[in-house]
């Protein structure tokens, strides 16, 4: 029941914002299952949901704008998968907690660059996303930081992010399969939590225009901070 509620809440955030399913779910799922299982499980859902949102927004995607991100992500992903496959559970929990606290610090301090130009930034953000996504299932922060500095419209930004996440999550899942991390337990959890995940996603999409996004975002990041701190301390 706890797992179902966590997955539903994370999927709700995904439906509302277009990202964040990994950040929210991995703040809490490691308390109820192994961190490696949680990371692979949410990558499955992230791929399916990103693909669904991408289909809706495909006309707004600018393929040339995300090419460097994708290349960098593919290059960085193997290292992240290796980290997930080799580190003990306590170290993974602390790594997840650290990533959550970094994301919260960036949000609370407003450390978003106004403009980033040149291929190096895109490749660099992609490499970081590949490593972090493969290791702890949260590829979003470096890519979102890069996207906010590109001058894209809100709809184009959301569309480009879904296109990137679709490719990133598909490649990452292939890496998990190769490393033997895509286990029967992961597929069992994916089937068990499928209904709450879909309901959460649909709830976020439906309430997109009815909710106070600023207040909701503050609540989400306060939760991420508390959970990240707990994961970092307890391991």
C-alpha positions in Angstrom: 0.0 0.0 0.0 2.8 2.4 0.8 4.5 1.6 -2.5 1.2 2.2 -4.4 0.7 5.6 -2.7 4.3 6.7 -3.5 4.1 5.6 -7.1 0.7 7.4 -7.5 2.1 10.6 -6.0 5.2 10.5 -8.2 3.1 9.9 -11.3 0.8 12.7 -10.3 3.8 15.1 -10.3 4.8 13.7 -13.7 1.4 14.4 -15.2 1.3 17.9 -13.7 4.8 19.0 -14.6 6.1 16.7 -17.3 9.0 15.5 -15.1 9.9 14.7 -11.5 8.6 11.1 -11.3 12.1 9.8 -10.4 12.8 12.6 -7.9 9.6 12.1 -6.0 9.4 8.3 -6.1 13.0 7.7 -5.2 12.7 10.0 -2.2 10.5 7.4 -0.6 10.6 4.0 -2.4 14.0 3.1 -1.0 12.3 2.9 2.4 10.0 0.1 1.3 12.1 -1.8 -1.3 15.8 -2.1 -2.3 17.1 1.1 -4.0 18.2 -0.8 -7.1 14.8 -2.3 -7.6 13.2 1.2 -7.0 15.5 2.8 -9.6 14.8 0.2 -12.3 11.1 0.1 -11.6 10.6 3.9 -11.9 12.7 3.9 -15.1 10.1 1.6 -16.6 7.3 3.9 -15.7 9.3 7.0 -16.7 9.8 5.6 -20.2 6.1 4.7 -20.7 4.8 8.0 -19.4 7.4 10.1 -21.3 6.5 8.3 -24.5 2.8 9.0 -23.9 3.4 12.7 -23.4 5.8 12.8 -26.3 3.1 11.5 -28.6 0.8 14.3 -27.5 3.5 17.0 -28.0 5.5 15.5 -30.9 4.7 18.5 -33.2 6.4 20.9 -30.9 9.7 18.9 -30.6 12.8 20.4 -32.1 15.1 17.4 -32.8 18.2 19.5 -33.4 17.9 21.1 -30.1 18.3 17.9 -28.1 20.8 16.1 -30.3 23.8 16.9 -28.1 21.8 16.0 -24.9 21.0 12.6 -26.4 24.6 11.9 -27.5 26.0 12.9 -24.1 23.4 10.8 -22.3 24.2 7.6 -24.3 27.9 8.2 -23.5 27.4 8.6 -19.8 24.8 5.9 -19.2 27.1 2.9 -19.0 29.0 4.4 -16.0 25.7 5.1 -14.2 24.5 1.5 -14.8 27.8 0.1 -13.5 27.4 2.2 -10.3 23.9 0.9 -9.7 25.0 -2.7 -10.3 28.0 -2.6 -8.0 27.4 -0.3 -5.1 25.8 -1.7 -1.9 22.3 -0.7 -0.9 23.4 1.7 1.8 25.7 3.6 -0.6 23.0 3.8 -3.2 20.6 5.2 -0.6 23.1 7.9 0.3 23.8 8.7 -3.3 20.1 9.1 -4.0 19.8 11.3 -0.9 22.7 13.5 -2.1 21.1 13.9 -5.5 17.8 14.9 -4.0 19.5 17.5 -1.7 21.4 19.0 -4.7 18.1 19.3 -6.7 16.4 21.0 -3.8 19.3 23.4 -3.2 19.2 24.4 -6.9 15.5 25.0 -6.6 15.6 27.0 -3.4 18.6 29.1 -4.3 17.3 29.8 -7.8 20.6 28.8 -9.4 19.3 28.6 -12.9 21.6 30.1 -15.6 20.0 32.7 -17.9 21.8 31.5 -21.1 24.0 28.6 -22.1 25.3 28.4 -25.6 27.6 26.1 -27.4 27.6 22.3 -28.0 29.8 21.7 -24.9 27.0 22.6 -22.5 24.5 20.2 -24.2 27.0 17.4 -24.3 28.0 18.0 -20.7 24.4 18.1 -19.4 23.7 14.9 -21.4 26.6 13.1 -19.9 25.6 14.1 -16.4 22.1 13.0 -17.1 23.2 9.7 -18.4 25.4 9.0 -15.4 23.0 10.2 -12.7 20.0 8.6 -14.5 21.7 5.2 -14.8 23.0 5.3 -11.2 20.0 6.7 -9.3 17.2 7.1 -11.8 17.1 10.9 -11.7 18.4 12.2 -15.1 16.2 15.4 -14.9 18.2 18.1 -13.0 21.1 18.7 -15.4 18.8 18.5 -18.4 16.2 20.9 -16.9 18.9 23.3 -15.9 20.2 23.3 -19.5 16.7 23.6 -21.0 15.8 26.6 -18.9 18.7 28.5 -20.4 17.8 27.8 -24.1 14.9 30.3 -24.5 12.4 27.6 -25.5 8.7 28.3 -25.1 7.0 26.4 -22.3 5.3 24.0 -24.7 8.5 23.4 -26.7 10.5 22.9 -23.5 8.0 20.2 -22.3 8.0 18.6 -25.7 11.8 18.5 -26.0 12.1 17.1 -22.5 9.7 14.3 -23.2 11.6 13.5 -26.4 14.9 13.4 -24.5 13.5 11.4 -21.6 12.0 8.8 -24.0 15.4 8.1 -25.6 17.3 8.4 -22.3 15.0 6.0 -20.4 14.9 3.5 -23.3 18.7 3.4 -23.5 19.0 3.2 -19.7 16.6 0.3 -19.6 18.6 -1.6 -22.2 21.6 -1.0 -20.0 19.8 -2.4 -17.0 18.7 -5.5 -19.0 22.3 -6.0 -20.1 23.5 -5.7 -16.4 20.9 -8.2 -15.2 19.0 -5.5 -13.2 15.7 -5.9 -15.1 14.5 -8.7 -12.9 11.2 -10.6 -12.4 10.7 -8.6 -9.2 10.8 -5.4 -11.1 8.2 -6.6 -13.6 6.0 -7.9 -10.7 6.1 -4.5 -9.0 5.5 -2.8 -12.4 2.3 -4.8 -12.8 1.2 -4.4 -9.2 1.6 -0.6 -9.2 0.3 -0.1 -12.8 -3.2 1.1 -11.8 -2.1 3.7 -9.2 0.6 4.9 -11.5 -1.9 5.5 -14.4 -4.5 7.1 -12.0 -1.8 9.4 -10.6 -0.6 10.5 -14.0 -4.2 11.2 -15.2 -4.9 13.1 -12.1 -1.9 15.4 -12.7 -2.9 16.0 -16.3 -6.5 16.8 -15.4 -5.6 19.2 -12.5 -2.9 20.9 -14.5 -5.0 24.1 -14.9 -6.7 24.0 -11.5 -3.9 23.8 -9.0 -1.7 26.4 -7.5 1.6 25.3 -9.1 3.8 27.6 -6.9 2.4 26.2 -3.6 2.4 22.6 -4.9 6.0 22.9 -6.0 7.1 24.2 -2.6 5.4 21.3 -0.9 7.0 18.8 -3.2 10.5 20.2 -2.7 10.1 20.3 1.1 9.2 16.6 0.9 12.3 15.9 -1.3 14.5 17.8 1.2 13.2 15.8 4.2 13.5 12.4 2.4 16.8 13.2 0.9 18.3 14.1 4.3 16.9 10.9 5.8 18.4 8.8 3.0 21.7 10.5 3.3 21.9 10.1 7.1 20.6 6.5 7.4 22.0 4.9 4.2 
